[in-house]
Amino acid sequence: MAGRLKQQGYDLVEYGTPTDLLVLNTCSVTDHAEKDCRYEIRRTLKHSPQAFVAVTGCYAQTGADVLRDIPGIDLIVGTQYKMNLPAYLPSPHSLQKRASPELLHTRTIDRDDFTVEGTGDYDSTRANLKIQDGCSFMCSFCIIPFARGHERSRHFEDILREAGALAAKGHRELVLTGVNIGQYSHQGRSLLDLIRRLESLEVDRIRISSIEPTTVHDDLLEYMATSRKLCRYLHVPLQSGDDGVLERMHRRYTVKDYAALIERAVKHVPDVGLGTDLMVGFPGEEDGAFAKTESIARDLPFSYFHVFSYSTRPGTAAARLGNPIAMAVVKARSRTLAALSRAKRLAFYQRYTGRSLEVLFEGTDEAGRWTGLTENYLRVAVASREALRNRMRTAVVTGTMDGLAVGHLLA
């Protein structure tokens, strides 16, 4: 979208600075969407009172009626129209506030496979490459099927077109993104078929973003183990370590199924980096159920996990469940898992002390050290007078701290 806006004559400015146009891409996964939206609009109009405000994203789809009553919004673009948002904007010289917002919205969203115009504009060594959208799994807590529609895949050749353009711009890592990317399928070609084809491009790495456990098959693991470019990294949401909670969540696996997948991943892929998502406070999550989540999170070889507190989303099946969990209990459980995640990350990093690792460097930290990522998602920092941005170099890890491995370049 940024690339298309540039083509239309807009210049991107740093967020929070005076602007003529604000495009706000909203989320509706948690219940903070409306609050966050109001805050960002007020913040922008405070320094740019005449800024044209366009709101899109999931909350523009699920909360359009609420957004229409928020002062300062000029354009609301639902999911059906989101990818073509630049076409609905006035020219840079014709922007002006409106008395009431224009609404582009439909309750239904196309199920056809899709293309994406243009090429992503990223000021980083890594570039996101959208390959899929929507989800048909219908987890009871999740609003995404209503906000993004049924699962659908991007045209195979259109992905290759943008991937080639991103490689030509100098991006050395492509991150495959989507809502449920393991379900990618276009004209009989799967996610693994796509990865094989992307490997022929002039990029060093291909990384899979979050992927559902039931869509990770052994052929993908076997390919990851031998691939020259596919990163040895998987972020696979678990959500809960209790089968009863998983059943009420409408997840499609048991704890035993999930643990078996992780065991296969470790067996097939040496040094694989494993992350997950854990949810606390789901209705009916009694102390024993949380204890099981904490136990499996401790026992499985995760290098980190993201912890989310359950948030009631109107219209979802979980919103009709009883037995809510007290907020004080939810916060305590979240703190417990967050502390465990930090300990797991530190232990994972410590395994690599003394080892030489290939690092794609991105920039410098507050201490002036160059930092970057390994293929299995260790963040490494080194002191160097060389300009290392967007360069792949070998680093020797000599120590670790919370969230960072430190070392030096291999001479």
C-alpha positions in Angstrom: 0.0 0.0 0.0 2.8 2.4 0.8 4.4 1.8 -2.6 1.1 2.6 -4.3 0.7 5.8 -2.3 4.1 6.9 -3.3 3.2 6.4 -6.9 0.2 8.6 -6.4 2.4 11.4 -5.2 2.4 10.9 -1.5 5.6 11.0 0.6 5.9 8.8 3.7 6.7 10.6 6.9 7.7 9.2 10.3 4.7 8.3 12.4 3.8 10.9 15.0 5.1 13.8 12.9 2.9 16.4 11.1 1.0 14.8 8.1 -1.7 15.5 5.6 -2.9 11.9 5.5 -3.2 9.2 8.2 -4.0 5.6 7.1 -4.8 3.7 10.2 -4.7 -0.1 9.8 -6.7 -1.4 12.7 -6.9 -4.7 14.6 -9.9 -6.4 16.3 -8.2 -9.4 17.9 -8.5 -7.8 21.3 -11.1 -5.5 22.9 -8.8 -2.5 22.7 -9.4 -1.8 19.0 -11.9 1.1 19.5 -9.8 2.7 22.4 -6.6 2.4 20.3 -8.3 3.8 17.3 -9.6 6.8 19.1 -6.3 7.5 20.7 -4.3 7.4 17.5 -6.8 9.7 15.7 -6.7 12.2 18.6 -2.9 12.1 18.7 -2.7 12.7 14.9 -5.3 15.5 14.8 -3.6 17.3 17.7 -0.5 18.0 15.6 -2.2 17.9 12.2 -5.8 19.1 12.7 -6.6 19.1 8.9 -5.2 15.6 8.3 -7.4 13.3 6.2 -8.0 10.1 8.3 -8.6 6.8 6.5 -9.3 3.7 8.7 -9.0 0.2 7.4 -8.2 -3.3 8.7 -10.1 -5.7 10.8 -11.9 -3.2 13.0 -13.1 -1.3 9.9 -14.8 -4.5 9.0 -16.3 -5.5 12.4 -16.8 -2.1 14.0 -17.8 0.1 11.1 -20.9 1.4 12.9 -18.8 2.5 15.9 -16.2 4.1 13.7 -18.7 6.2 11.9 -19.4 8.0 15.2 -15.7 8.7 16.1 -14.9 12.4 15.3 -12.2 13.0 12.8 -12.5 10.0 10.5 -13.0 10.8 6.8 -12.9 7.3 5.2 -13.7 3.8 6.5 -12.6 0.9 4.2 -13.7 -2.6 5.0 -11.8 -5.8 4.2 -13.4 -6.2 0.7 -11.9 -2.9 -0.4 -8.8 -2.7 1.8 -6.1 -3.7 -0.8 -7.4 -1.1 -3.2 -7.6 1.7 -0.6 -5.2 4.1 -2.4 -7.7 4.2 -5.3 -10.4 5.6 -3.0 -8.2 8.5 -1.7 -8.3 12.0 -3.1 -5.1 13.2 -4.8 -2.5 14.7 -2.4 -3.6 18.2 -3.4 -7.3 17.5 -2.9 -7.3 16.2 0.7 -9.8 17.9 2.9 -11.7 17.0 6.0 -15.3 15.7 5.6 -18.4 16.4 7.6 -19.0 12.7 7.9 -16.9 9.7 6.8 -17.4 7.8 3.6 -18.0 4.1 4.2 -16.8 1.4 1.8 -18.0 -1.8 3.4 -19.8 -5.1 2.6 -20.9 -7.7 5.1 -19.6 -10.5 2.9 -16.0 -10.9 1.6 -15.0 -12.6 -1.6 -13.8 -16.2 -1.4 -11.9 -16.1 -4.6 -8.1 -16.3 -4.7 -6.5 -12.9 -5.1 -3.7 -10.7 -6.4 -2.0 -7.7 -4.8 -1.0 -4.7 -6.8 2.5 -3.2 -6.6 5.4 -4.2 -4.3 5.8 -3.8 -0.6 7.9 -0.9 0.7 10.1 -1.9 3.6 13.0 -0.1 5.1 14.6 -3.2 6.5 16.6 -6.2 5.5 13.6 -8.4 5.8 10.4 -8.0 3.7 6.9 -9.4 4.4 5.4 -11.3 1.5 1.6 -11.9 1.8 0.6 -15.2 0.4 -2.8 -15.9 2.0 -5.7 -14.3 3.7 -8.7 -15.3 5.8 -9.4 -18.4 7.9 -12.1 -21.1 7.9 -11.0 -22.8 11.2 -13.6 -20.9 13.3 -11.8 -21.1 16.7 -14.4 -20.1 19.3 -12.4 -17.1 20.6 -11.4 -15.6 17.3 -13.0 -12.8 15.4 -10.7 -13.1 12.3 -13.1 -15.2 10.2 -15.6 -12.4 10.5 -13.1 -9.7 9.9 -11.0 -11.3 7.2 -13.4 -13.8 5.6 -12.9 -17.4 4.5 -9.4 -18.6 3.7 -8.2 -17.8 0.2 -4.8 -17.8 -1.4 -2.8 -15.4 -3.5 -2.1 -16.3 -7.1 1.1 -18.3 -7.3 2.6 -16.2 -10.1 1.6 -12.9 -8.4 3.6 -14.0 -5.3 6.6 -14.7 -7.5 6.3 -11.3 -9.2 6.4 -9.4 -5.9 9.1 -11.7 -4.4 11.3 -11.0 -7.4 10.8 -7.3 -7.1 11.6 -7.4 -3.4 14.7 -9.4 -4.1 15.7 -6.8 -6.7 15.3 -4.1 -4.1 18.0 -5.8 -2.0 15.9 -7.6 0.6 17.8 -10.7 1.7 15.0 -12.4 3.7 11.4 -12.9 2.7 8.8 -13.6 5.5 5.8 -15.4 4.3 2.7 -14.0 5.9 -1.1 -14.6 6.0 -3.8 -15.5 8.5 -3.5 -19.3 8.0 -0.5 -19.8 5.7 -0.3 -23.6 6.0 -3.6 -23.7 4.1 -2.0 -22.0 1.1 -3.3 -23.7 -2.1 -3.5 -22.2 -5.6 -4.3 -24.3 -8.7 -3.0 -27.4 -7.0 0.2 -25.9 -5.6 0.9 -26.0 -1.9 2.9 -23.9 0.5 5.9 -26.3 0.0 5.6 -25.9 -3.8 5.7 -22.2 -3.3 8.8 -22.3 -1.0 10.6 -24.5 -3.5 9.9 -22.0 -6.3 10.9 -19.0 -4.1 14.3 -20.6 -3.5 15.3 -20.0 -7.1 15.2 -16.2 -6.4 18.2 -14.1 -5.3 17.4 -14.1 -1.6 19.3 -15.7 1.2 16.4 -16.7 3.4 12.7 -17.6 3.4 11.0 -17.5 6.7 7.6 -19.0 7.6 5.6 -16.8 9.9 3.0 -18.2 12.4 1.5 -21.5 11.2 -1.2 -23.7 12.6 -0.1 -27.0 14.0 -2.5 -29.1 11.9 -1.0 -27.7 8.7 2.6 -28.5 9.5 3.3 -31.8 7.7 6.4 -34.1 7.7 7.3 -33.2 4.1 7.7 -29.5 5.2 9.8 -30.5 8.1 12.0 -32.8 6.0 12.5 -30.0 3.4 13.3 -27.5 6.2 16.1 -29.8 7.4 17.9 -29.8 4.1 16.9 -26.5 2.4 19.6 -23.9 1.7 17.2 -21.0 2.3 14.2 -22.0 4.3 14.8 -20.9 7.9 14.9 -23.5 10.6 12.2 -21.8 12.6 8.5 -22.5 13.4 6.1 -20.4 15.4 3.2 -22.8 16.1 0.3 -21.6 18.3 -0.6 -24.0 21.2 -3.0 -21.7 23.1 -3.6 -24.1 26.0 -2.1 -27.2 27.5 -5.5 -28.6 28.6 -7.6 -30.7 26.3 -10.8 -29.5 27.7 -9.9 -25.9 27.1 -8.7 -26.8 23.6 -12.0 -28.4 22.8 -14.0 -25.4 24.0 -11.7 -23.2 21.9 -12.6 -25.4 18.9 -8.9 -26.1 18.3 -8.3 -29.1 15.9 -5.8 -31.0 18.0 -5.1 -32.5 21.4 -2.1 -31.7 23.7 -0.7 -35.1 22.7 -1.1 -34.3 19.0 0.7 -31.0 19.5 3.6 -32.5 21.5 4.1 -35.2 18.9 4.4 -32.5 16.2 7.1 -30.6 18.2 8.9 -33.9 18.8 8.9 -34.5 15.0 10.1 -31.0 14.3 13.1 -31.4 16.7 13.9 -34.8 15.3 13.8 -33.7 11.6 15.3 -30.2 12.0 18.5 -29.7 13.9 18.7 -26.4 15.9 15.1 -25.5 15.0 13.8 -22.4 16.8 10.4 -22.9 18.2 7.9 -20.3 19.3 4.3 -20.5 20.3 1.2 -18.5 21.4 -0.4 -19.2 24.8 -3.8 -17.8 26.0 -4.7 -17.3 29.6 -8.1 -16.7 31.1 -10.2 -18.5 28.6 -13.7 -19.1 30.1 -13.6 -22.2 32.3 -9.8 -22.3 32.6 -9.6 -23.6 36.1 -6.4 -23.7 38.1 -5.7 -27.3 37.0 -6.1 -26.4 33.4 -3.6 -23.5 33.7 -1.2 -25.8 35.6 -1.2 -28.1 32.6 -0.4 -25.2 30.2 2.4 -24.1 32.4 3.8 -27.6 32.6 3.8 -28.3 28.8 5.2 -24.8 28.2 8.1 -25.7 30.5 8.6 -29.2 29.1 8.5 -28.6 25.4 11.6 -27.1 23.8 10.3 -23.6 23.0 12.7 -20.8 22.7 10.0 -18.3 23.6 6.2 -17.8 23.6 3.8 -14.9 23.3 1.2 -14.7 26.0 -2.3 -13.3 25.4 -5.1 -12.7 27.8 -8.5 -13.9 26.6 -10.6 -11.0 25.4 -14.3 -11.4 24.7 -15.2 -10.7 21.1 -18.9 -10.2 20.4 -20.2 -12.6 17.8 -17.8 -15.4 18.6 -18.8 -18.7 20.1 -16.7 -18.1 23.2 -18.6 -15.0 24.0 -21.6 -17.2 25.0 -19.6 -19.3 27.4 -20.0 -18.9 31.1 -17.5 -19.2 34.0 -15.3 -16.2 33.3 -11.9 -15.9 35.0 -11.2 -13.0 37.4 -9.0 -10.4 35.9 -6.6 -10.6 38.8 -6.1 -14.3 38.1 -5.6 -13.7 34.4 -2.9 -11.1 35.1 -1.1 -13.4 37.5 -1.2 -16.2 35.0 0.1 -13.9 32.3 3.0 -12.8 34.5 3.9 -16.4 35.3 4.1 -17.5 31.7 5.9 -14.3 30.6 8.6 -15.0 33.2 8.8 -18.6 32.0 9.2 -17.4 28.4 12.1 -15.2 29.4 13.8 -18.1 31.1 13.2 -20.4 28.1 14.7 -17.8 25.7 17.8 -17.3 27.9 18.3 -21.1 28.1 17.9 -21.4 24.3 20.4 -18.6 23.7 22.9 -20.2 26.2 23.0 -23.3 24.1 24.8 -21.4 21.4 27.7 -20.0 23.5 30.9 -20.7 21.7 29.2 -21.6 18.4 29.6 -19.8 15.1 26.3 -18.6 13.6 25.3 -16.9 10.3 23.7 -13.6 11.1 21.8 -11.3 8.8 22.5 -7.9 10.4 19.8 -5.2 10.4 21.0 -2.2 12.3 22.6 -0.9 15.5 21.2 -0.9 19.1 21.4 1.7 21.8 24.9 0.6 22.7 26.1 1.0 19.1 26.5 -2.7 18.4 25.3 -4.2 15.2 22.4 -6.6 15.7 20.7 -9.2 13.5 19.0 -12.5 13.4 20.1 -16.1 12.8 17.9 -18.4 10.8 16.5 -19.9 14.0 15.6 -16.5 15.5 18.4 -15.7 17.8 19.2 -12.0 18.0 22.9 -11.5 18.0 24.9 -8.3 18.8 28.5 -7.6 17.8 30.8 -4.6 18.0 32.2 -3.7 14.6 33.4 -0.7 12.7 32.2 -2.2 9.5 28.9 -1.2 8.0 27.0 -4.5 8.5 23.4 -3.5 7.6 21.9 -6.1 5.2 25.0 -8.2 5.3 25.3 -11.8 6.2 28.3 -12.5 8.4 29.5 -15.3 10.7 29.5 -14.4 14.4 30.9 -16.3 17.4 28.6 -16.2 20.4 30.5 -15.5 23.6 27.7 -14.7 26.0 24.0 -14.1 26.5 21.6 -11.8 28.3 17.8 -11.4 28.3 16.8 -11.5 24.6 20.2 -11.1 23.2 23.3 -13.2 22.3 26.6 -11.2 22.2 29.7 -12.1 20.4 32.2 -11.0 17.7 32.6 -11.4 14.0 34.6 -14.4 12.8 37.8 -13.1 11.4 
